[in-house]
Amino acid sequence: MKLHIIGAGCPNATAKRYGSAFVLDVGGDRLMVDCGPAATYKMAQIGITPESIDRLFFTHHHFDHNVDFPCLALTRWDQALGTEPPLTIYGPPPTARFVDAIMGAQGAFHEDVTARVEHPASHMCHQWRGGSLPRPRPVYDVHEIDEGEVAKTDRWTCTAARVHHCEPYLISVAYRFESDEGSIVFAADCGDCPEIRRFAKDADTIVMACTHFGRNERNGAIVDVITGTPEVAGIANEANIGRVVLTHTSPNYLKPGVIERSIGEIARSYAGQIVFPDELVTVNLSK
C-alpha cells in the first residue's frame, strides 16, 4: 500500500503546497481521494496518469478539494481509447449535481466535448492514439454517498462516516479503506468530533489536517472545524492509530521550524509514527 501526496495545502496558492489531493495504491488499484488545484499536473510530475485513475472519492465540496475535477475528467477521457471503464465518482451531496453541471449534457464543457467528438481533427488524434470511430462521449458513474459501505472489491473495502466540518453549508465525510495490506482513514478537513474518533479506531494510518497549534483568542471558529496539533494527538491516541500523515497546511507552515514544531508538539503525547510530507512524495504504508 502506497500513498501519493498530490496536494498537501489549503486554499492559499503557494509554490510548494496548494489544495488537497491524494492517490492511494491498494490491492493493485489506484484510488484518488479529492482533486484539488492543479492535481492533474502534479500527478504528471510523479508519473501518475489520469487514465490510471478509475475511482475518485470526494470528502466534501470546498474548491480546494474539487476544483481540478474538470481537468482530471477531461484529460482522462480525451487520452482514452474508448474501451476503458467509466470514471466512478463517490461523494456526499451535491456530488451528482456538481458532476452534471460540469460534464453533463448541458454542462460547462458540453461544447468542448462535442467538438472533440465531432471534429475531423479530433477524430484523427483519437485514431492516432489507437481509438476507433465513432468516438464515444465521456461517461461517469456517480454515487452520492452517506455513511456505511461505499465500495467493495475482492481486494479492498471502503466505508464512510459523516464528520464535522462546515455544516449546514457542506456535508463532509471521512473514508476508511481496509485491505490485507493495511487500513487507512482520510479524515479530510474535519474538526475533532466523536464520529472521527470512532471511525478511525485501530486504523494503521490516518491522513488529517494540521493547521494550527490549538485555540487562541483569534482562531476559535477555525479550531472548531479543522484539526491542529492538540486534536491530532488526542484523536490518534484515543483511536489507537499507528501512523499519522499530516496535511492541509497554511502558508504559515512554510516558515522555518513550523513543521518541526508541529511534529514535536504531537510527539509529546503520541508515540506512533508522525509523517509530515511535502507534495509529490510517496509514503510507503506497508506493514
N, C-alpha and C positions, 0 to 999 in steps of 0.2 A: 504494500500500500504506500503510495506516494502522494504528497500534497504539493501542488504547484501554486506558489503565491503570485497571482497575476496583479491584483490591486490590493494595497495594504494601507490606503489612506482614507481621507474623509472628503467632503465636498470641495475643500480648498485645492486648487490645482497647483501642485508643485512639481519640480522636475524629478523628484525621487519617489513620491507617493501620491496617488490620486485615486480615490474611489475604492470600491470593494469588488473583487472577483477572485475565484479560486477554481482550480481544476483538480479533481481527485481521481487518481488511478487506483481502481479496486476491482478485483476479480476479472481482470482483462478488459474492463470497460473504462471509459474516460467520461467522468461526470463533471458538469460545471455548476457551481453554486454562485449565483449573482453574476452580473455582467455590467460592471461599472465603466466609467470613462476610459476609452482607448483600450479596452480589454482585448479586442481582436488584434490590434497592432502589437500589444505587449505579449500576447501569446505567440505571435510570429517570431518575436525576438528570442524565444527559447524553444522554437521548433514545434509548437503545437498548432495544428491547422484547424480551422473551423470545421472541416469535413470529418475530423476525428471526434467531434462532439455530437452525440446523438440525444443526450438528455441535459436539460437546463432546469435548475431549481432556483426560483426567486424566493428570497426570505421576506421581502416587502418591496414597496414601490417608491422609495426615495430615489431621486435621479442618480445618486452616486452608487446605486446598486443595479440600475436597469438601463441606463441611457445608451450603452453601446449595443443593446439588443438588435437594433436595425442593421448595424454593420455586421455583426456576427451572423444573423439570419440570412441577409442578402449575399454575403460572401460565401457562406456555406452552400447556398442554393446555386449561385452563379458558377461556382467551380465544380459542382457535382455533375455526374453523368446522367442523372435522372433515375437511376436504379437504386439509389441509397434509401434507407428508411427515413421517414419524415422526422424532423426535429421534434422531440417530445418535450413539452414545457409544463412545469408544475409551479404553482404559486398560489398564495391567498388572493381573494378578490382584491382589486379588479383585474386579475391576470388576463382573463378571456377578453375583456373589453380593451385592455392595453394592447394585446397582440393584434386584435382585429383592427384597431384604429391605425396601426402601423402597416400591417401586412395583409389586411382583409381586402375584399373585392372593391371597397371604396376607401381603402386605407391610404396613408400618406405616400406610399411608394407604388401605388397602383399603376401610374403611368410609366414609371421606370421598369417595373416587371413586364408590362405589356410590350414595351419597346424591345426588351431583351427576348421575349418570347416570339415576337413577330418580325423583327427586322432581319434582313438577309445577312448583314454583317455579324449580328449576334448568332445567327444560325451557323455561320462559318466558324466562329470562335468555339461554339459549343461542339461542333463536329471535330475540330482540331484537338479538343480535349478528350475525344473518344465518345462523345454523346451522339445520340441519334435524333432524328426529327419524326414527328413534331416535338418541339421542346416543351416539357411539362412545366406548368406553373408550380410555384412552391406550395407545399402542403405542411401544415403544422398540426400536431396532436396535442391539444391544450387541455390541461386538467386543473381546474380550480380545486384547491385542497383546503382542509381544515386540520383537525387533529387525527392521529392514528396512522395506519399504514398508508403510505403514499405510493410506493412501487416495490416490486419484489422480483428477483430473478433467482436462478439456482445458485448464484454466486454471492449475492448481497441483498439486503433488505433496507429500505428507507422508511422511517417514520417521522412524524412531525408533531409539534406541540405549539400551541399559541403561547407567546411570551409578551411581556410588557415592553412597549416602546412608545409609540405616539398615538395611542388611542384617544379619541374615537376617529381620528382622521385617517389612520392607516392600520391595517391588520398586519401583524408581524408573526412569523413562525420561525422556530428553530428546527433544524433537520438532524436526524441521527442515522448514520449508516453503519450497519453491522455486517461483518463478513468473517470468514475464517482467518483473514489477515489482521483483524482488529476492529475496533469501534471508534468512530469519530463523531463529534457533535459540532455543528455550526450554529453558534448562538446568535450570530449577526449582531445587530446593534442593541440588543435588549438591555434593559436595566436589570438590576438584581430583583428577582421575584421568585416566589415558591415554585413556579412552573419550571424554570430553568434548572433549579436545584434538584427537583425530582427527575426531570427528563434526562439530565446528564449523569445520573447516578452510575458510578463504576465504569464510566467510559474511559477508554485508553487515552483519548486526546479530545480536547475541546478547543475550538477556534473562537476567540471572543475579543471584543473591543477593549482597549486600554487607552482611555482618552484623558484621564485626569488622576490626581493624587488624593481624591477624597473631597468632601464637602467643605466649602468655604463661603464667605459672605457674598461672593459674586456668581457662584455656579450652581445654586440649589436646583433650578429647573433642569439643568443638564445632567447632574448626578442622578436625578430621579429616573431618567430614561435611557442611560447608557453607562456601561461599567467602566471603572477605573481600577487602580491598584488594590484598594481595600476590598472591592466587590470580587475581583478576580481571585484573590486569596481566599475569601470566605466561601465562594461557590466551589472552587477547586477542592478545598479541604472537606466541606460537608458532603460533596458528591463523590469524594474519593477518586479523583481523576488523576491519571498517571502523568499527563503532559498537558501544558497549556501553550497554545500558539497565539501570540498577541498581535493585534491588528487595529485598523481604523484609527490611525494616529493623526493628530493635528499637526500643523506646521511647527508648533512649539516643540514637537519631538525631534525635529531636525537639528535643534541646538545641541552643542556638545554636552554629553553627560546625562541627557534626559532619559534616554532608553536604558542606560546603565542604572540610573536611579530607580526606574520602574522595576527592573528585574530585582534589584536589591531590596526594595520595599516588599515585593511579593515573597521573596525568598526568606524573609524574616519569620514567616509563619507557615509557609508552604514548602514541603520537602520534595515535591515532584519536579520533573523537568520543565524548565521555562525556556521557550523559544520566542525570540522577538525578531523575525526575519525581515530582510529587505524584500522589495518586489523583485520578480524574476529569479526567485530562489526556489529550489525544490527541497522539501523536507521529507526525509525517509521515515515513514511511520511503522515500518515492520517491527514486529515484536522481537 
